[in-house]
Amino acid sequence: MKILLPVDGSEYSQRAAAYVRRHAGLLAEPPEIHILHVHPPLPYPGVVNVVGKAAIEGYQRDESLAVLAVAEKALEGSRSAPKSSWCVGDVTEQVRRYVESNAIDLIVVGSHGRGAASSFALGSVTQKLLAALKTPVLVVR
C-alpha cells in the first residue's frame, strides 16, 4: 500500500503523520509512505525580478524542507522510511499529479476540525481534495 501525507507543517499535519505511524503496523506489509509539501506560488511574480530567481527558489526549498522535517520526525519509528518531496503550485493540482504519477492508494490529511458553517465559508484544502480526487482520503482530526 502506498500512503500519501500532504503536509503543511501544522499541528494537524503532525497528527496525521502520527496516526499513520501508529496504525501502519496493522497492515500485513509495511506501507510505502510518501510525504509531500506543496509550497504556494508567489502572489507577486514580479518579485523575482527584484530578489532574483535563485533567492526565491532557495527560500521555497528551505521552507519546504523544514515542513518535511516536521513530518519525518513524527513518522520516526514507523516500519518504513518515508519518501519526502516538495513542489510549488496549487495544492490540489499538485497532490492530484503526485497521486497519479506514484499510484497512491490512500491520502491521509490532518484537518483543523472546523464546524460545517466555518468550512463552508472558508473553504478548505481537504474539501478540495475530496472533490478533485478519486483516491480515498482519510481525514485525521
MDAnalysis code that builds the backbone (N, CA, C; Angstrom):
import MDAnalysis as mda
import numpy as np

u = mda.Universe.empty(423, n_residues=141, atom_resindex=np.repeat(np.arange(141), 3), trajectory=True)
u.add_TopologyAttr("name", ["N", "CA", "C"] * 141)
u.add_TopologyAttr("resid", np.arange(1, 142))
u.add_TopologyAttr("resname", ["MET", "LYS", "ILE", "LEU", "LEU", "PRO", "VAL", "ASP", "GLY", "SER", "GLU", "TYR", "SER", "GLN", "ARG", "ALA", "ALA", "ALA", "TYR", "VAL", "ARG", "ARG", "HIS", "ALA", "GLY", "LEU", "LEU", "ALA", "GLU", "PRO", "PRO", "GLU", "ILE", "HIS", "ILE", "LEU", "HIS", "VAL", "HIS", "PRO", "PRO", "LEU", "PRO", "TYR", "PRO", "GLY", "VAL", "VAL", "ASN", "VAL", "VAL", "GLY", "LYS", "ALA", "ALA", "ILE", "GLU", "GLY", "TYR", "GLN", "ARG", "ASP", "GLU", "SER", "LEU", "ALA", "VAL", "LEU", "ALA", "VAL", "ALA", "GLU", "LYS", "ALA", "LEU", "GLU", "GLY", "SER", "ARG", "SER", "ALA", "PRO", "LYS", "SER", "SER", "TRP", "CYS", "VAL", "GLY", "ASP", "VAL", "THR", "GLU", "GLN", "VAL", "ARG", "ARG", "TYR", "VAL", "GLU", "SER", "ASN", "ALA", "ILE", "ASP", "LEU", "ILE", "VAL", "VAL", "GLY", "SER", "HIS", "GLY", "ARG", "GLY", "ALA", "ALA", "SER", "SER", "PHE", "ALA", "LEU", "GLY", "SER", "VAL", "THR", "GLN", "LYS", "LEU", "LEU", "ALA", "ALA", "LEU", "LYS", "THR", "PRO", "VAL", "LEU", "VAL", "VAL", "ARG"])
u.atoms.positions = np.array([
    [0.837, -1.173, 0.000],
    [0.000, 0.000, 0.000],
    [0.885, 1.240, 0.000],
    [0.473, 2.219, -0.792],
    [1.172, 3.496, -0.854],
    [0.294, 4.561, -0.220],
    [0.845, 5.222, 0.797],
    [0.114, 6.246, 1.539],
    [0.789, 7.594, 1.318],
    [-0.008, 8.594, 0.996],
    [0.499, 9.954, 0.820],
    [0.035, 10.834, 1.967],
    [0.986, 11.553, 2.554],
    [0.708, 12.564, 3.578],
    [1.031, 13.936, 2.994],
    [0.038, 14.684, 2.533],
    [0.312, 16.065, 2.147],
    [0.436, 16.878, 3.440],
    [1.522, 17.597, 3.613],
    [1.775, 18.280, 4.882],
    [2.031, 19.764, 4.689],
    [1.719, 20.516, 5.764],
    [1.972, 21.954, 5.741],
    [2.762, 22.430, 6.961],
    [3.215, 21.482, 7.787],
    [3.992, 21.837, 8.970],
    [3.155, 22.125, 10.194],
    [1.844, 22.091, 10.061],
    [0.962, 22.413, 11.178],
    [0.848, 21.252, 12.155],
    [0.263, 21.545, 13.286],
    [-0.029, 20.531, 14.300],
    [-0.951, 19.458, 13.702],
    [-1.815, 19.837, 12.774],
    [-2.762, 18.912, 12.166],
    [-2.046, 17.921, 11.250],
    [-1.043, 18.401, 10.540],
    [-0.230, 17.504, 9.712],
    [0.557, 16.538, 10.596],
    [1.047, 17.037, 11.716],
    [1.774, 16.168, 12.648],
    [0.869, 15.075, 13.199],
    [-0.387, 15.430, 13.488],
    [-1.348, 14.431, 13.970],
    [-1.596, 13.364, 12.910],
    [-1.720, 13.778, 11.662],
    [-1.942, 12.818, 10.575],
    [-0.740, 11.883, 10.447],
    [0.465, 12.440, 10.540],
    [1.673, 11.612, 10.448],
    [1.757, 10.643, 11.618],
    [1.435, 11.113, 12.806],
    [1.451, 10.238, 13.988],
    [0.411, 9.132, 13.854],
    [-0.729, 9.446, 13.268],
    [-1.766, 8.439, 13.047],
    [-1.248, 7.341, 12.115],
    [-0.606, 7.750, 11.039],
    [-0.039, 6.775, 10.101],
    [1.012, 5.927, 10.800],
    [1.882, 6.560, 11.579],
    [2.920, 5.817, 12.304],
    [2.291, 4.767, 13.236],
    [1.285, 5.167, 13.979],
    [0.648, 4.248, 14.932],
    [-0.104, 3.111, 14.259],
    [-0.709, 3.375, 13.110],
    [-1.587, 2.381, 12.503],
    [-0.959, 1.607, 11.339],
    [0.198, 1.998, 10.883],
    [0.833, 1.294, 9.770],
    [1.132, -0.160, 10.122],
    [1.368, -0.433, 11.387],
    [1.663, -1.797, 11.832],
    [0.482, -2.745, 11.702],
    [-0.701, -2.208, 11.506],
    [-1.880, -3.055, 11.343],
    [-1.942, -3.693, 9.953],
    [-1.178, -3.145, 9.028],
    [-1.163, -3.687, 7.673],
    [-0.250, -4.912, 7.603],
    [-0.586, -5.856, 6.743],
    [0.201, -7.085, 6.607],
    [1.627, -6.777, 6.145],
    [1.762, -5.854, 5.226],
    [3.074, -5.437, 4.713],
    [3.315, -3.979, 5.100],
    [4.549, -3.606, 5.365],
    [4.819, -2.194, 5.666],
    [4.405, -1.313, 4.480],
    [3.692, -0.238, 4.748],
    [3.278, 0.634, 3.638],
    [4.440, 1.465, 3.122],
    [4.308, 1.906, 1.905],
    [5.250, 2.860, 1.328],
    [4.668, 4.234, 1.621],
    [5.334, 4.996, 2.478],
    [4.808, 6.288, 2.918],
    [5.487, 7.413, 2.148],
    [4.660, 8.265, 1.565],
    [5.147, 9.433, 0.832],
    [4.703, 10.682, 1.577],
    [5.606, 11.637, 1.703],
    [5.285, 12.928, 2.305],
    [5.460, 13.981, 1.213],
    [4.462, 14.835, 1.062],
    [4.526, 15.876, 0.041],
    [4.182, 17.225, 0.651],
    [5.055, 18.194, 0.414],
    [4.742, 19.579, 0.779],
    [4.622, 20.370, -0.510],
    [3.511, 21.086, -0.648],
    [3.313, 21.952, -1.805],
    [3.437, 23.393, -1.331],
    [4.494, 24.030, -1.774],
    [4.714, 25.432, -1.425],
    [3.851, 26.281, -2.350],
    [3.108, 27.234, -1.810],
    [2.277, 28.072, -2.683],
    [3.150, 28.942, -3.590],
    [2.668, 29.213, -4.786],
    [3.437, 30.104, -5.668],
    [3.434, 31.521, -5.104],
    [4.379, 32.298, -5.539],
    [4.447, 33.691, -5.092],
    [3.235, 34.464, -5.597],
    [2.619, 35.260, -4.739],
    [1.445, 36.022, -5.194],
    [1.829, 37.150, -6.157],
    [3.084, 37.566, -6.123],
    [3.556, 38.645, -6.999],
    [4.751, 38.156, -7.806],
    [4.504, 37.597, -8.984],
    [5.597, 37.035, -9.785],
    [6.706, 38.037, -10.104],
    [6.383, 39.324, -10.146],
    [7.375, 40.345, -10.448],
    [8.487, 40.447, -9.421],
    [8.268, 39.895, -8.225],
    [9.287, 39.963, -7.178],
    [10.552, 39.204, -7.595],
    [10.412, 38.253, -8.495],
    [11.578, 37.506, -8.985],
    [12.574, 38.459, -9.632],
    [12.077, 39.488, -10.329],
    [12.961, 40.459, -10.972],
    [13.732, 41.287, -9.953],
    [13.168, 41.469, -8.772],
    [13.805, 42.282, -7.745],
    [14.755, 41.439, -6.900],
    [14.273, 40.317, -6.431],
    [15.037, 39.481, -5.500],
    [15.943, 38.501, -6.219],
    [15.483, 37.995, -7.340],
    [16.253, 37.019, -8.097],
    [15.670, 35.621, -7.963],
    [15.730, 34.883, -9.047],
    [15.148, 33.543, -9.101],
    [15.812, 32.592, -8.103],
    [17.115, 32.659, -7.979],
    [17.846, 31.757, -7.065],
    [17.429, 31.984, -5.610],
    [17.231, 33.241, -5.238],
    [16.819, 33.542, -3.862],
    [15.417, 33.007, -3.585],
    [14.524, 33.163, -4.544],
    [13.154, 32.661, -4.389],
    [13.168, 31.138, -4.283],
    [13.874, 30.488, -5.184],
    [13.935, 29.023, -5.156],
    [14.579, 28.515, -3.870],
    [15.602, 29.208, -3.392],
    [16.241, 28.830, -2.133],
    [15.295, 28.958, -0.960],
    [14.537, 30.038, -0.952],
    [13.546, 30.250, 0.107],
    [12.491, 29.146, 0.084],
    [11.948, 28.846, -1.086],
    [10.920, 27.810, -1.205],
    [11.470, 26.444, -0.800],
    [12.690, 26.148, -1.212],
    [13.321, 24.871, -0.851],
    [13.518, 24.776, 0.660],
    [14.090, 25.809, 1.258],
    [14.357, 25.790, 2.701],
    [13.072, 25.664, 3.511],
    [12.053, 26.421, 3.136],
    [10.766, 26.349, 3.836],
    [10.159, 24.951, 3.689],
    [10.207, 24.404, 2.500],
    [9.628, 23.083, 2.246],
    [10.378, 21.993, 2.999],
    [11.691, 22.060, 3.027],
    [12.477, 21.056, 3.744],
    [12.203, 21.115, 5.249],
    [11.978, 22.312, 5.764],
    [11.643, 22.455, 7.189],
    [10.293, 21.808, 7.494],
    [9.322, 22.006, 6.625],
    [7.999, 21.396, 6.801],
    [8.109, 19.877, 6.712],
    [8.853, 19.383, 5.743],
    [9.019, 17.936, 5.587],
    [9.723, 17.327, 6.797],
    [10.673, 18.040, 7.370],
    [11.396, 17.527, 8.544],
    [10.460, 17.304, 9.719],
    [9.467, 18.170, 9.884],
    [8.491, 18.017, 10.972],
    [7.719, 16.715, 10.790],
    [7.273, 16.450, 9.573],
    [6.519, 15.217, 9.300],
    [7.414, 13.983, 9.430],
    [8.644, 14.098, 8.947],
    [9.577, 12.966, 9.062],
    [9.814, 12.608, 10.519],
    [9.935, 13.627, 11.363],
    [10.135, 13.383, 12.791],
    [8.914, 12.688, 13.397],
    [7.729, 13.110, 13.000],
    [6.501, 12.494, 13.507],
    [6.372, 11.038, 13.069],
    [7.021, 10.685, 11.965],
    [6.959, 9.312, 11.455],
    [8.094, 8.425, 11.961],
    [9.004, 8.990, 12.767],
    [10.101, 8.182, 13.299],
    [9.540, 6.969, 14.039],
    [10.147, 5.819, 13.790],
    [9.698, 4.593, 14.425],
    [8.685, 3.823, 13.601],
    [8.302, 4.350, 12.431],
    [7.385, 3.596, 11.573],
    [8.161, 2.475, 10.890],
    [7.443, 1.555, 10.316],
    [8.052, 0.350, 9.746],
    [8.811, 0.608, 8.452],
    [8.635, 1.747, 7.833],
    [9.366, 2.041, 6.601],
    [9.750, 3.515, 6.563],
    [10.865, 3.797, 5.934],
    [11.332, 5.180, 5.817],
    [10.472, 5.910, 4.784],
    [10.000, 7.102, 5.112],
    [9.162, 7.836, 4.155],
    [9.969, 8.405, 2.996],
    [9.286, 8.612, 1.896],
    [9.862, 9.280, 0.729],
    [9.312, 10.705, 0.747],
    [10.184, 11.675, 0.897],
    [9.750, 13.069, 1.001],
    [10.029, 13.831, -0.282],
    [9.090, 14.686, -0.653],
    [9.311, 15.560, -1.796],
    [8.491, 16.837, -1.638],
    [8.842, 17.812, -2.441],
    [8.148, 19.081, -2.397],
    [8.067, 19.657, -3.802],
    [7.134, 20.574, -3.975],
    [6.976, 21.255, -5.249],
    [6.294, 22.601, -4.982],
    [6.132, 23.373, -6.012],
    [5.483, 24.683, -5.907],
    [4.257, 24.663, -6.809],
    [3.139, 25.172, -6.296],
    [1.942, 25.258, -7.124],
    [0.675, 25.199, -6.300],
    [-0.429, 24.958, -6.987],
    [-1.726, 24.802, -6.341],
    [-1.749, 23.451, -5.633],
    [-2.134, 23.437, -4.368],
    [-2.079, 22.219, -3.562],
    [-2.893, 21.094, -4.189],
    [-4.132, 21.365, -4.520],
    [-4.994, 20.312, -5.060],
    [-4.433, 19.739, -6.352],
    [-4.010, 20.594, -7.238],
    [-3.472, 20.134, -8.528],
    [-2.181, 19.340, -8.340],
    [-1.298, 19.822, -7.488],
    [-0.031, 19.119, -7.284],
    [-0.234, 17.771, -6.586],
    [-1.154, 17.712, -5.630],
    [-1.452, 16.438, -4.976],
    [-2.035, 15.468, -5.995],
    [-2.952, 15.951, -6.839],
    [-3.541, 15.105, -7.876],
    [-2.456, 14.526, -8.781],
    [-1.555, 15.355, -9.218],
    [-0.455, 14.892, -10.086],
    [0.413, 13.859, -9.369],
    [0.720, 14.119, -8.120],
    [1.565, 13.205, -7.353],
    [0.876, 11.860, -7.177],
    [-0.399, 11.889, -6.855],
    [-1.173, 10.660, -6.668],
    [-1.155, 9.833, -7.948],
    [-1.393, 10.493, -9.061],
    [-1.421, 9.780, -10.344],
    [-0.056, 9.233, -10.732],
    [0.982, 10.011, -10.567],
    [2.304, 9.571, -11.017],
    [2.947, 8.540, -10.083],
    [2.449, 8.424, -8.859],
    [3.030, 7.476, -7.908],
    [2.070, 6.355, -7.508],
    [0.931, 6.266, -8.166],
    [-0.068, 5.216, -7.898],
    [-0.379, 5.107, -6.399],
    [-0.727, 6.243, -5.798],
    [-1.033, 6.298, -4.369],
    [-2.375, 5.619, -4.105],
    [-2.431, 4.811, -3.032],
    [-3.653, 4.089, -2.663],
    [-4.514, 4.833, -1.650],
    [-3.882, 5.651, -0.798],
    [-4.605, 6.334, 0.274],
    [-3.913, 7.658, 0.582],
    [-4.724, 8.689, 0.771],
    [-4.209, 10.001, 1.174],
    [-4.670, 10.225, 2.610],
    [-3.748, 10.617, 3.481],
    [-4.088, 10.894, 4.875],
    [-3.768, 12.366, 5.137],
    [-4.800, 13.115, 5.527],
    [-4.628, 14.545, 5.781],
    [-5.087, 14.893, 7.185],
    [-4.475, 15.900, 7.751],
    [-4.923, 16.441, 9.021],
    [-5.966, 17.505, 8.756],
    [-6.940, 17.596, 9.650],
    [-7.991, 18.591, 9.497],
    [-8.009, 19.504, 10.707],
    [-8.354, 20.739, 10.478],
    [-8.458, 21.707, 11.559],
    [-9.682, 21.446, 12.413],
    [-10.613, 20.627, 11.929],
    [-11.787, 20.279, 12.710],
    [-12.771, 21.415, 12.881],
    [-12.846, 22.297, 11.910],
    [-13.802, 23.406, 11.999],
    [-15.210, 22.880, 11.765],
    [-16.164, 23.618, 12.227],
    [-17.567, 23.241, 12.028],
    [-17.984, 23.400, 10.581],
    [-19.154, 22.873, 10.240],
    [-19.651, 22.894, 8.865],
    [-19.805, 24.321, 8.332],
    [-20.351, 25.214, 9.135],
    [-20.562, 26.582, 8.665],
    [-19.233, 27.270, 8.376],
    [-18.263, 27.063, 9.241],
    [-16.955, 27.684, 9.047],
    [-16.264, 27.120, 7.817],
    [-16.322, 25.804, 7.614],
    [-15.667, 25.217, 6.449],
    [-16.311, 25.705, 5.170],
    [-17.635, 25.848, 5.197],
    [-18.328, 26.314, 4.006],
    [-17.878, 27.724, 3.656],
    [-17.792, 28.569, 4.652],
    [-17.417, 29.960, 4.413],
    [-15.955, 30.084, 4.003],
    [-15.083, 29.316, 4.640],
    [-13.656, 29.453, 4.385],
    [-13.159, 28.595, 3.235],
    [-13.848, 27.486, 2.957],
    [-13.319, 26.512, 2.019],
    [-12.176, 25.796, 2.700],
    [-11.743, 24.688, 2.157],
    [-10.612, 24.019, 2.768],
    [-9.905, 23.149, 1.752],
    [-8.641, 22.945, 1.983],
    [-7.847, 22.089, 1.109],
    [-8.411, 20.676, 1.134],
    [-8.818, 20.209, 2.310],
    [-9.368, 18.858, 2.424],
    [-10.615, 18.714, 1.567],
    [-11.507, 19.676, 1.613],
    [-12.715, 19.608, 0.795],
    [-12.370, 19.599, -0.687],
    [-11.404, 20.384, -1.075],
    [-10.999, 20.421, -2.486],
    [-10.397, 19.085, -2.912],
    [-9.596, 18.480, -2.032],
    [-9.019, 17.177, -2.347],
    [-10.113, 16.123, -2.499],
    [-11.079, 16.146, -1.584],
    [-12.187, 15.186, -1.653],
    [-12.959, 15.336, -2.964],
    [-13.153, 16.559, -3.394],
    [-13.910, 16.806, -4.616],
    [-13.108, 16.472, -5.880],
    [-11.795, 16.668, -5.836],
    [-10.983, 16.541, -7.048],
    [-10.403, 15.154, -7.284],
    [-10.316, 14.331, -6.240],
    [-9.615, 13.064, -6.366],
    [-10.537, 11.864, -6.215],
    [-10.194, 10.791, -6.887],
    [-10.929, 9.539, -6.747],
    [-10.268, 8.627, -5.711],
    [-9.053, 8.936, -5.336],
    [-8.317, 8.168, -4.347],
    [-8.950, 8.376, -2.971],
    [-9.073, 7.326, -2.155],
    [-9.631, 7.512, -0.816],
    [-8.806, 8.490, 0.014],
    [-9.514, 9.310, 0.795],
    [-8.871, 10.298, 1.658],
    [-9.319, 10.016, 3.098],
    [-8.340, 9.832, 3.981],
    [-8.615, 9.653, 5.404],
    [-8.310, 10.986, 6.084],
    [-9.305, 11.539, 6.763],
    [-9.146, 12.819, 7.449],
    [-8.942, 12.548, 8.933],
    [-7.821, 13.016, 9.472],
    [-7.479, 12.835, 10.883],
    [-7.711, 14.158, 11.588],
    [-8.473, 14.111, 12.679],
    [-8.742, 15.325, 13.464],
    [-7.950, 15.293, 14.732],
])
